[in-house]
Amino acid sequence: MASKAIIGLILSLTLSLSSWADVIKLNPTHPTSYTVVKGDTLWDISAKFLQDPWQWPNIWHHNKQIKDPHLIYPGDVITLCFIDNQPRLCVNSPTNNESILYPHIRAENIDQAIDMIPNEAIRPYLSSPKIVSKDELANAPYIVDFSGEHIIAAEGDKIYVRSILKPEYIAYTAYRPGDTYTDPESNEILGYEAEYIADNVILELGDPATLRITNTEKEVRRGDRLMPSSEEEVAFNFFPTLPSELIDGSIIAVLNGVQEIGQYDIIVISKGKQDGLKQGHLLSIIQKGKVITDPFHKNKNELVKLPDQEAGIALVFRIFDRVSYALVMSASKNIRVLDRVQTPEK
């Protein structure tokens, strides 16, 4: 099976998907069929047939009598068909007769399954950087010196850290203070970015403790802070759901340094766990309307604010207390920092 470069349908789906909009909105330019190619994602394929790609599960036919998973391979052809006047997606493959796609749990190796989203876009941001409180970073152990005569340290070098006395963790990550994230409406501080610098392992406990650098993103400096390496389970498949609560926030930063944000860029939003956000939540991106002058009004050059417009969809993939990271899944207009994010209209 592996030799055929299997692409499988994405795993399980949350029950909340079944309660989404009753009316399936087909993409006005949907094809009658589509041939699967290597590198496709479930979102990409969905967008070809549906106006709202996250409605994919609503056009699967759930048949409890069918136990064998229907796999999609490169070269398989997906067609739009209608059953009881309802749209369904069918697949024709060299090994199967035409069959209805349905949600299921896939028991096979998921390494080659279709990704829900392009995992490579979020992989670097699943564990680092992180958002911390001011005291959390300030009170963390710090690098006081290096072994040898180094001005800066790199992979393989030994570092001396004040002070790690208990053998609670083996691996530590070096961080450096990054951006301070504030709410654009209230100017309240939401968190502090801890910028990822390097991975380290303990060689000897003490004050100072001795660690060895195992991997670096940037040069390691004296004063860099160390925190235990994340032991959180890293998830790569995020299944879309609408937030159960009304979310109304802003884009406060973009992680890859671009000015105009587009598809698959990583944005930082001003809402987090405390606001009810969870992994997989979808948010509409709203482009703020420009403020222009009206030269034709009786009050010459009166200021007029143009209407806000929906500019894209973002999927939340990493949550902190008051801040979250989200991947821009689609962008129909230019997106910028300070544009708004909110719960999509059903």
N, C-alpha and C positions, 0 to 999 in steps of 0.2 A: 504493500500500500504506500509506503514512504517513497518508493521510487517513482510514484506517479505524482509526487508533490501535492499531496492531498490538501485541499482547502475545505474546511468543514464549517457548517453553520455554527454561530456562536451559541454557547452553552445554555444556561438557564436564564429565565426572565422573571422579574419580580411581578407579583400579582397586581401591583398598582397599574401596570401597563394596560390591563384589560379594562380599566375604568376610564381611560382617556376618551377623547372625543369620539362620539358614536359615528360621525360621518367621516368616511375615509376620503381625503382630498388627494386625488391623483395629480401627478405632475402633468400640466397641460401638454408638455412636449415629450411625455413618456414614450419609450420605444415599445413595439409589440413584443420584442424579445431582446435579450442581452446575453452575450457570451462571456462567461467568467474568465478573467485573466489573473495570473499570479500578481499578488500585491493588492488586489481589491480589498476593501474593507466593507463591513456590513453597512456602515453609514453611506459609503459611496454608492453601493448598489441600490440601497433604499431611495436615495435622492433621485435616482434615474426614474423611478416609478411613482414616487410619492411626493406631494408638496411638502409634507412634514416628515422627514426621514425617520424620526423616532416612532412613527406609527407602524413600522414594519410588523410587529407581532400581531397587529389587528387584522392582517390579511393572511396569516397562517391559519391553516385548518387543523385544529387540535383533534387528533384521532387516537384515543387511548388504546385501541386495539393494535396499533402499529408500534412495535417495540424497537425495530432496527432503525438506527438513525439514518436520515437521508443526508448524504455528504454531497458537497458541491466541489467539483474538481475543475481545474483549468480546462476550458473547452466545453464545459456544460453550458446549456442554454436555458436561461430563465425566461419564462413567458408569462404574460398577464392573462389570466382566464377568469371567467365568472361562474360562480356556483350559487344557485338560488338568487341570482341578480346581485350577488356580492362579489367584489373583486378578490381574487386569490392569486398567489404566485405559485407557479408550477415549474418543475425542473425536468428537463430531458437530458439524460446522460447516457454514455455508451454502455453503462452497466445496469441501468434501471429503465423501466418504462416510465412514461410520464407520470409524475406523482405530485401530490400536494405537499408543500413545505409546511412543517408544523413545529412548534416549540418542543424542545426535548433536552434532556441531559445527555451530553456526549461522553461516552466512557473511554474514548481513545485519547491518545497523546494530543494535548492541545497546542503543542508548539507550532503545528502547521495549520491550525484552524484559522478561519477568517477572523481578523481582529475587529472588534466593534469600532475602534478608532485607530489611527496610526500610532501604535505604541511607541515608536521611536521618537515621536514628538514630545512625549511626556516623560520618557524613561529618565532623562537626566535630572528631573525635578521631583521625583517621587520620594527622595530621601533628603536632598539638599538643594538649595539652601533651606533654612527653616526660620520660623517667626518665633521670637522669644520675648519675654519681658525684659525690661532694662536691668533689673536686679539679677535675673537668671544668667545673663552673659557676664555682667560685672563681677559676680561672685564665683564664677567658674575658675577652675585651675588654669594657670597660664604658663607659657614657655618663658623661662628665665634665662636659658643659655643653650648653646649647642656644643656638641663634642667637637674638639678640634678648633681650628682658627677661622671658622666660617662666619661670614657676615650675615648670610642667609643660609637656610638649610633646604635640602631637596630629598628626593626619594632615596632611601637607604641610610640616611644620616641618623645619628642619635640626637635626641633632644632631652633637656632636663626641665621638668615641670613641677611647679609648686601648686599644691602638694596633693599627691594621691597616695593615701595611706592604707586603704582597705581594698582587698582583692574582689571587689564587687563586679568589675567589668574588665575585660581583656582588651577591648578595642575602644579607642577614643578618636573623635573627629575634631580637627582644628578648625576654628571659625574666627572670623574677624567682623567687627561691627560694620553693617551695611546701611541701607536706607532706613529712615524712620517713616513708618506709614501712619498717615493721619486721615481722619474723616474730612473730606472736602467741605462738608456742610457745617460741622461743629468745630473743626480743627482739633478734635480730641485725638490723642495718640492711640492708635489701635495695636501697635506692636513694633518690634524692632527686627530688622532682617539680620540674621546671622549668616554671613557669607562663607560658603564652603571653601576651605583652603587645602586640607590634607587629611588622609587616614593614617592612624598610628596604632601600634600595639605596644603593650607594656612589657618591658624587659625586667624591671625591678621596681618594687614599690618603695616609697620613701618621700622625704621632703629635702631635696627634690627627688621625684621619681624619674626613672630613665625609660624612655620610649624610643621606638624606631619608626621612622616615617616609611609607610608602605606604598603610598600613592599620593601624588600631589596634583592639584589643579593650578595653584599659583605658588610662588616662592613663599617659604615659611619664614616668619619673622619672630623675633623676641616680642613677647607681649600678646601673641595670638592666644586665644582662649580655647580650652578643650572641654568637650562634653561627651558623655558616653555615646558611642555609635548607636544609631537607631536600630531597634530590634523589631520594629513594626513590620507586619506582614505586607509585602509589596503586592498590590493587586494591579493587573494589567487590563482586565476587562471591566469596563464601566457600563452598566446598563442604564439607559436614560429613564428618569422619572421627573415629574413635575413637583416642585416643592409644595408641601401641604399648606405652608404659610405664605403670606404675601411678603416677597422679598423686594426691597427697593434700595439699591445701593449704587456704587460708582466704581468705575475702573480707576484704580489709584496708581498703577504702575504696569509696566510690561517688562518681562524678565530678559528678553534678548536684545534690548536696547534700541529697537526700531522706533521711529517717530509715528508712522502710520501703521496701524495694526491690521493684519490680514489673517486669512485662514491658517490654522495650525500654529499661530503665535500663542504664547503663554501670558495671560493677564493676571494681575493681582486685583482682587475685588474687596470692597470695604465691608463685607459681611462674612460671618463664619459660623462656627458651631453654636455660639450663643444665640444666633439669629435663626437657628433651625436648619441650616444648610447641611447637606450630606453628600458623600461621594455619589456621582451619577446624576445629581440635580441639573436640570437644564434651565438656562436663563436667557431671556431675550436681551440683546444689546440694543440700546436706544441711542441714536445719534442726536446730540443736542442741536436744536435749530439755531441757525445763525441770527445774530442781531444786526439788522441793516438800517440804513436811513431811508426814509420815504421822501424823495424830493418833490412829490406831487401833492402831498398833504398840505392843507391850509396852514398848518404849523410847519413851516419849512424844515425839512430834514428831521422830522419826528422819528424816533427810534421804534422799530418794529421787530419783534421776535418771530421768526419763522417757526412752523410746527416741528416738533420732534419727529423723527422717523426711525422705524425699525431698521437696524443695520446688520444684524446677524444673530447667531445662536452660539452660546458658550456652554461647555460641559464642565462642571466642577469636578476636580479629581483629587484635590488635597485640601484638607480642612484644618484650620487653626481656630483658636477661640474666637477671634474677631476679624480674621482675614482669611481668604481662601485663594487657591490657585485654580484657574480655569483654562481650558483649551478652547480657542475659537474654532468651532466646527464649520461655520459658514460665515461669509461676509459679503453682503450685497452692496455695501457702501464703505467709504473710508471710516475706520474706527480710530478713535484717539483716546488718550488718557483724559479722564473726567467725563467721558460718555457714561450713560447710566446702564445698569443691569437690573432686570426685574423679572418676576414670575411671568412666564408667557401666558397669554390669553388662551383659554381652552376653546 
